């Protein structure tokens, strides 16, 4: 069975994984833990733990249990009080860190409860914050929320302390047949993986090709006006010598009404394939989007099928 490592965070990776779990591949998901917003940020500071929010979302997207149980873990307390705005999954992961001794073991235990196919691991056990360095060479923006709001003023990202990566993650990268960077917030969900020196070194030495599953729309303040090629330029600039080998991107035609609504209400545009030839990347395209409640989303099954087909074609060579 092919070994696949997926890096990401947020809703983008959750959608991708919900499709990949339908295919006969062994998926290891590595999730960034630098989020500092909402419930995650509160627990992170009060309990002095890594961010658990994205990890919980990924675990639920990979779950193979009763829908009512998944809905329970997604439930967010709405009444005013100490539990306000906390989803049950975050509280559960925080408790498991205490009882199991680490976020890695907490994730593995929760994966067992949820009958997750594959492995879900936090990027690090360290409680870390994103730091944005300005063009003047000064560290002026601290934390994911602050960084996200000031991307245009930031020259480079790094962490506030050295990040330690487990031997398990490094071994998974070494053994991988494919390494995927998922859709998601480019600067605050995807790049955080490449701010860890040990990840970059392991990826640089890995035999597996590197794949990027492109975002469908831009993110205001972070990737305004970006094409697929622009996303690749940013990723490659953090890969220290390696480059993305293959990109999966949408070639389906998004209805003009939906495009206009996104532009008018959220200032988002569809990510296009302009100048993709200059990157030298292998391009896999397809009609891989769907419209759900007037929102553009990756079609999980179609996207995963393109990835699985790529893996099978490589095995046949």
C-alpha positions in Angstrom: 0.0 0.0 0.0 1.4 3.4 -1.0 2.5 5.7 1.9 1.4 9.3 1.7 2.3 12.2 4.0 0.0 15.2 4.0 0.9 18.6 5.5 -1.7 21.2 6.3 -4.2 22.7 8.7 -7.7 24.2 8.8 -10.7 23.3 6.7 -8.7 22.8 3.5 -6.9 19.7 4.7 -10.0 18.3 6.3 -11.9 18.3 3.0 -9.0 16.7 1.2 -8.6 13.9 3.8 -12.3 13.1 3.7 -11.7 12.1 0.1 -8.4 10.3 0.5 -9.7 8.0 3.2 -11.9 6.4 0.6 -8.9 5.0 -1.3 -6.5 2.2 -0.5 -3.5 4.3 0.6 -1.8 4.7 4.0 -2.1 8.4 4.9 -0.1 10.1 7.6 -1.3 13.6 8.3 0.9 16.2 9.9 -1.0 19.2 11.3 0.4 22.6 12.2 -0.1 23.7 15.9 0.6 27.4 15.8 -3.0 28.7 15.6 -3.8 31.2 18.4 -7.4 32.2 17.6 -10.8 31.5 19.1 -11.1 28.4 21.5 -7.7 27.1 20.4 -5.9 30.3 21.5 -7.7 30.4 24.9 -6.8 26.8 25.7 -3.2 27.3 24.4 -2.6 30.1 26.8 -4.6 28.9 29.8 -3.3 25.3 29.7 0.2 26.0 28.2 -0.4 23.5 25.4 0.1 23.4 21.6 -2.9 24.5 19.5 -5.4 21.6 19.2 -8.1 23.1 17.0 -6.8 22.1 13.5 -5.8 18.7 14.8 -9.3 18.1 16.1 -10.8 19.1 12.8 -8.6 16.7 10.9 -9.4 13.8 13.2 -13.1 14.3 12.7 -12.7 14.5 8.9 -11.1 11.1 9.0 -13.6 9.6 11.5 -15.4 6.3 10.6 -17.9 6.3 13.4 -21.6 7.2 14.0 -22.5 10.7 12.7 -24.2 11.7 15.9 -20.9 11.1 17.8 -19.0 13.2 15.3 -21.6 16.0 15.6 -21.2 15.8 19.4 -17.5 16.4 19.2 -18.1 19.3 16.8 -20.6 20.9 19.2 -19.6 24.3 20.3 -20.9 25.7 23.6 -23.1 28.7 23.0 -24.0 29.9 26.5 -22.0 32.5 28.2 -19.5 31.1 30.7 -16.1 29.5 30.9 -17.0 27.0 28.2 -18.3 29.6 25.7 -17.2 29.0 22.1 -15.2 25.9 23.0 -16.0 22.8 20.8 -16.2 19.5 22.6 -13.3 18.1 20.5 -10.9 20.8 21.8 -11.9 20.1 25.4 -11.4 16.4 24.8 -7.9 16.8 23.3 -6.9 19.1 26.1 -7.9 16.5 28.6 -6.1 13.7 26.7 -2.9 15.7 26.7 -3.1 15.6 30.5 -4.0 11.9 30.7 -1.8 10.6 27.9 1.2 12.9 28.5 1.5 14.5 25.0 -0.5 15.9 22.1 0.9 13.1 19.9 -0.4 10.4 22.2 -3.7 12.3 22.6 -4.1 12.4 18.9 -3.4 8.7 18.5 -5.9 7.8 21.3 -8.6 10.0 19.8 -7.9 8.5 16.3 -8.5 5.0 17.9 -11.8 6.1 19.3 -12.9 7.6 16.0 -11.6 4.6 14.0 -9.4 6.8 11.8 -7.8 5.0 8.9 -4.2 6.3 8.9 -2.1 8.4 11.3 -2.7 11.9 12.5 0.3 13.7 14.1 0.9 17.2 15.4 3.8 19.0 13.8 5.5 19.4 17.2 4.8 19.1 20.9 6.2 22.6 21.4 3.9 25.5 22.1 5.0 27.9 19.3 4.0 31.2 17.8 4.4 32.4 14.3 6.5 35.5 13.9 6.5 37.8 10.9 9.8 39.6 10.1 9.3 42.9 8.3 11.2 44.1 5.2 13.3 46.1 7.6 14.5 42.9 9.3 12.5 43.4 12.5 10.2 40.9 14.2 7.1 42.9 14.6 4.2 40.5 14.2 3.6 37.8 16.7 1.0 35.0 16.5 -1.0 33.6 13.6 -3.8 36.2 13.8 -1.4 39.1 13.7 0.7 37.5 11.0 -2.4 36.9 8.8 -3.5 40.5 9.0 0.0 41.8 8.0 1.3 39.5 5.3 1.9 42.3 2.9 4.3 43.9 5.4 6.1 40.6 6.1 9.3 39.5 4.4 9.8 36.2 6.1 8.1 33.9 8.6 9.7 32.0 11.5 8.8 30.6 14.9 9.5 32.3 18.2 11.6 29.3 19.3 13.4 26.3 17.8 10.8 23.6 16.8 11.4 19.9 17.6 10.1 17.2 15.3 9.5 13.6 16.3 11.5 10.8 14.8 8.2 9.2 13.8 7.4 12.1 11.5 10.9 12.1 10.0 10.6 8.4 9.3 7.2 8.8 7.7 8.7 11.4 5.4 11.6 9.2 4.5 9.3 6.2 3.7 6.7 8.2 1.8 5.8 7.5 -1.8 4.2 11.0 -2.1 4.3 14.1 0.0 1.3 16.5 -0.3 0.9 20.1 0.7 -2.9 20.5 1.1 -5.1 23.4 0.3 -5.5 26.0 3.1 -4.2 29.3 4.3 -0.9 29.5 2.5 1.0 31.6 5.1 -0.7 30.4 8.3 -1.6 26.7 7.7 0.8 25.4 5.0 4.1 27.4 5.4 4.3 26.7 9.2 5.4 23.2 8.4 8.4 24.6 6.4 9.5 26.8 9.2 10.8 23.8 11.1 14.4 23.0 9.9 14.0 19.3 10.5 10.9 19.1 8.3 12.7 21.0 5.5 15.8 18.8 5.8 13.7 15.6 5.8 11.6 16.8 2.8 14.8 17.8 0.9 16.3 14.3 1.4 13.0 12.4 0.6 12.8 10.4 -2.5 9.0 11.1 -2.9 7.7 13.7 -5.2 6.2 16.8 -3.7 2.6 17.7 -4.6 0.6 20.8 -4.0 -3.2 20.7 -4.1 -4.0 24.3 -5.0 -6.5 26.5 -3.3 -9.6 27.3 -5.3 -9.9 31.0 -4.3 -7.6 33.6 -2.9 -7.6 34.6 0.8 -8.1 38.4 1.5 -5.0 39.9 3.0 -2.8 36.9 2.4 -3.0 35.9 -1.3 -4.9 38.7 -3.0 -4.6 38.2 -6.8 -2.5 35.1 -6.5 -2.5 32.5 -9.3 -1.5 28.8 -8.8 2.0 29.8 -10.0 2.2 32.5 -7.3 1.3 30.0 -4.6 4.1 27.7 -5.9 6.6 30.5 -5.9 6.0 31.1 -2.2 6.2 27.4 -1.3 9.4 26.9 -3.3 11.0 29.8 -1.6 10.7 27.9 1.8 11.8 24.5 0.5 15.5 25.2 0.5 16.6 23.7 -2.8 13.7 21.4 -3.5 10.7 22.5 -5.6 7.1 21.3 -5.9 7.1 18.5 -8.5 3.4 18.3 -9.3 0.3 20.5 -8.7 -3.3 19.5 -8.7 -5.5 22.4 -9.8 -9.0 23.2 -10.8 -9.8 23.7 -14.5 -13.6 23.7 -14.1 -15.5 26.8 -15.0 -16.9 28.5 -11.9 -20.2 30.3 -12.6 -19.9 34.0 -13.1 -22.6 34.7 -10.5 -20.7 32.8 -7.9 -17.4 34.6 -8.9 -19.1 38.0 -8.6 -20.6 37.1 -5.2 -17.2 36.0 -3.9 -15.6 39.2 -5.1 -18.4 41.5 -3.9 -19.0 40.0 -0.4 -15.5 38.5 0.5 -13.1 40.2 -1.9 -12.0 36.7 -3.1 -11.1 35.7 -6.7 -10.8 32.3 -8.3 -7.2 31.1 -8.4 -6.2 30.7 -12.1 -3.4 28.9 -14.0 -1.8 32.0 -15.5 2.0 31.6 -16.0 2.0 28.1 -14.7 4.4 27.0 -17.6 7.2 29.1 -16.1 7.3 27.1 -12.9 8.2 23.8 -14.7 5.8 21.9 -12.5 3.8 18.9 -13.7 0.1 20.0 -13.8 -2.8 17.8 -13.2 -6.1 19.5 -13.7 -9.8 18.6 -13.5 -13.2 19.9 -12.7 -12.6 19.4 -9.0 -14.8 22.0 -7.3 -18.3 21.9 -6.0 -20.8 24.5 -4.8 -22.1 23.9 -1.3 -24.4 26.5 0.2 -23.2 29.1 -2.4 -19.6 28.4 -1.4 -16.8 27.0 -3.6 -15.3 23.9 -2.1 -13.0 21.1 -3.4 -15.0 18.1 -4.5 -13.4 15.7 -2.0 -13.9 12.5 -4.1 -12.8 14.0 -7.5 -9.7 15.6 -5.9 -8.7 12.5 -4.1 -9.3 10.4 -7.3 -6.8 12.6 -9.2 -4.2 12.1 -6.5 -4.8 8.3 -6.3 -4.6 8.1 -10.1 -1.2 9.9 -10.0 0.1 7.4 -7.4 -1.1 4.4 -9.5 0.5 5.8 -12.6 3.9 6.2 -10.8 3.7 2.6 -9.5 3.1 1.3 -13.0 6.3 3.0 -14.4 
